[in-house]
Amino acid sequence: MHVYNEELDFKLEKSAVTLGKFDGIHLGHKKLINEIVEAKEKKGLSTVLFSFDTSGIKKIQSITTKEERELICNDLNIDNIIFFPVNPDTMSIEPEEFIEKILVKKINAKVVVTGKDFRFGKNRRGDVDMLLRFSKKCGYELKVVDNVMDGDNRVSSSNIKQLINEANITKANEMLGYSYFVYGIVERGKQIGRTIDRRTVNIIPNANKIIPPNGVYKTTISIAGKQYKSITNIGKCPTVRNDGGITIETHIFDFDEEIYDSKVKISFERFIRKERKFDSLEELRKQINLDILEANS
């Protein structure tokens, strides 16, 4: 899989491309991806996931970082990912110019797949009607995919973000089609866990990534391709620190290896309890034991 990270000077072979933000790569996105994979199998086209990348905009939180999107796409038969930067320059591109100069000349699109509400170009003036009008002139086939519904609710990044903010991880995972996760490098913490025989690994998430509310969660951690049961605390760790900083600390069951500076993937399964302060480290240790029992139930 080739990743074009904010590169605008590229030229691809004949391709089937799907367009969108692809934050989370949820079930609705996978429906789009299935269409380009089918075009690859039937027409021999290379697959392209074109992601309008807002990671440079600090106020916009995302379900997945770019690196996390790459992890997901590795298993989806994607040949190319283009992270197209959203900034004042790219936002000034007229939609007609985007179609002719980027979609056709650079991506060499022969099949274009979007959702029916897709908008693009300056002032979001481009839409599926414009893509359809240009399709014959530019020599591509347009496929417009309906929304994926979960009961009365649309599967969308905004709805999934709301569920994550509510700590409704179980429902968020249903819409994602996989477990929400945080991917990062293990940092050195204060090593308080060693003193109560409950060592933890600590990671600092990307500043733009949406994180569930403070509390304890049942999780699974992936280390060097192996998975381990775990519990994860998100919060300020009020029992052992008072600096107000948010941390993500994971206690791995039956694991006692040094993994500092390793990359790990922490997948969240369900909420267990809210974070709270304990009067002593011994009380904290007892509560962690109860959390482990709850996670195993």
N, C-alpha and C positions, 0 to 999 in steps of 0.2 A: 504494500500500500504506500503510495506516494502522498506526502503531505505538503501542500503549498501554504506556508504560514506567512500571511500578509504579503505574499509575492504577487505582483500584478503583471509581471512580464513572463507569461507562460503560454505554451501552445500545445494543445492536446490532440490526440488522435480522435477519430470518430467516436462519439460518446453518447451515453444516456445519462442525463443529469437531472437531479432533483434539487429544487431551490427552496431555501427557508433558513430560519435561524438555527433550528435543530438543537434547541436547548433541552437537554434531557434525553433526546432520541427515544421518545416514548412510543406507545403502541400506534398512535396516529402517524408518527414519523416512519415507523417500520412499514406501514402500509405503502407509503411513498417509495421507500427503499426497495420493497418487494417488486415494484413495477420496473425499476431500472435494472434490477437483477434479472428479471424475466426478459427484458430487452437484450441484455448481455447474452443470455443463453440462446435466444432465438435469432438474434441479428449479429452477434459477434462484436457488440459495442463495448467499450470500456465504461465502467460505472464511475460517476462523479457525484459526490455529495458536496454541494455548494452551500456553505454556511456563512450567513451574514454575521460577522463576529463583533460583538459589542463589549468584549473584555477590556477595551481601552476606555470605556465609559464607567467611571467609578460608582456612579449611583445605581447602575443596573446590576442586580444580583442574578446569578445563573444557577441552574440545577447542576450543571456539569461544567468543568473547566475544559479548555481545548484538549489538554492531555487526556482527560477522562473520556471525552468524545472519541478520541483516537482508540482508546482501549475498547470501547463498545464496537466501533466500526471494524476492528480487526476480525471480528467474528461474523460480519454481515456481508461478506463478499464485495466490499467496496475497494475499488482500485485506486481512487484518488479522492482526497479531501482538500477542498479549497476554503481556507479561512479568509474570507473577504472582509477587510477592515472597514468598520463603520466609523467614519470621521467626516469632518466638514467637506473635504475634497470629494470623497466617494458619494456623499449624500447629495452633491450638486449634479451628479450624472443624470442626464435626462433618460427616461425609461427606454426611448427608442434607441438611444446610443448604447445603453446597456445591452439590449437585444443584439444589435448589429455588431458591436465591437468586442463585447465580452462573451456573450452566449454563443454567437455564431463563429466569429473569427478566432477567438482564443480557446474556447472550449470545444468548438467544432461539434455542436450539439445536433444530433439526429433524432433524439427523443428527449422531450422536456416534460418533467412530471412535477406538478405542484398541487397544493390544496386549493379549494375553490375560493378561499378568502385571501390568497396571497397578493401582496402589494409590494411594489418596488419602485426605485428611481426617485428623482427629485419630487418632493412633496407627496411621495407615495402615489404618484399619478398612474403608474403602471399597474395593470391587473391582468386577470386571465383572458379577458376580452381582447386586450392589446396583444397578448402573446398569441392568441388564436389568429388575429388579423395578420400578424407577421409570419405565421407558420408556413404558408405556401410560398411566400416571397423568399423566405430564408431557408426553406428546405428541411424543416424539422416537423416531427409529429408531436402534438401536444396532448398530454393525458392529465385530466383534472380529477383528483381523487376526493371522494366525500369524506366528511369528518367521521372519526371513530367515536362512538358514544358509549358511555358507561351508565346505563339506565337513562335518566333524563339529563345527565351531565356530559358535556363534551370532554373528551380526553385532550387536554391542552396543557401547555407549560404553566400558564397562569393558575389553572385549577390545581395542578400538582404542587406548585409553590405554596398555595394557600394551605393544602393538606400538610405539607412539611412544616409550615409555620404553626400549625395546630398540633403538631406531634402525632398526627394520624399517619404514621409511617406505613402501616399495613395497607391502607387504602391508596396511598401514594404509590406504593410498590405495584399494586394491581394496575394502575394506569400506566406506569412506566413499563411494565412487562419484565422487570428485574428489580433487584433490591437497590434502593438509593444507596450511594456509597460516597466515601471520601477517600481520595488517593493522595498520598503525600509521603514525605521523608520523615523517618523516626528521629526526633530531636532528643537531646539530653534534658530531662526534667530535674526536679529537686530530689528525686530518688527516695521520696517518703515511703513509697509502697514497699521498699525493701525492709523497712523497719517493722512492718506489720505483716510480712510474708505475703504481700499481695502486689507484686511488681506490675507496673503498667508501662505501656509504650505511649509516647506522646507525639502528636503531629500537629503542625500549624497549618490550617487550611488556607487556600487562596482567599484573598481579601474580598473578592467578588462572588464567592460561592455562598449560596444560601445554606444555612446551618439550622437544624432543628432546635427547638427551645431547650434551655438548660434542663438537665435531668439524666437519668440512667436508662440505657437502652440495651436490649438483647441484640448482639451483633455477631457477625462472622468475619474473621480477619484472614486475608490471603497474604502469605509470606513466601516468596520464591516459588510460587505455583502450588503451594500447599495451603489448605484451609483449616482453621482452628476455631472452635467455639470461643465466644468471648462476651464480655459486657463492656459497655463504653459509657463514660461520664462526659457530658458536655457541660461546661460551666466555669465558675470562678474558684472551685475547690475551696470553699470557705473554711473548712476545718484545718487546712494545712498552709494556706496562703492568704494574704490580705491586700494584694496589689491590684485586684479588680480585673485582671486579665482573663480572657476566655481561653480555656484549654480543651483539647480532646484527648482524653486518657482512656486507654483500653487495657483491661486485664484479660490476659489470654489463659484459658484453662489448660492446665497440664503442660506448661511451656516455660522453659527457663534458659533461653539462649540470649546472647547479646546481639541485638540487631540494629544498633545505632547507625544512622546514615543509610539504612535500607529503605526501599520504597515498599509501602504496604497499601493494601486496599481494605478499608473497613466498610462492610456492608451492613446496613441497619435493617432489622427485622420487625421490632416492635418496641413501644415505649413501656418502661417498667415503673418508674416513679420520678417525682420531681426531685431536684437537688435540694439538700438541706444541710445545715451546719450541725456537727456533732460536738459534744463537750470534750471528747477525748479521742485519741487515735484508736483506743481499744473499742470504743463504741462504733467508730468508723469501720474497723475490721469486722465486727459482728454484723453490721449492716451489709457490708460487701458479701459476706457469706450468705446472707438471706437473699441478696440480689442474684447470686449465682444459682441458688436453689430455684428462684422464680424463673430465671432464664432457662433452666433445665426442665421446667415443668411442662 
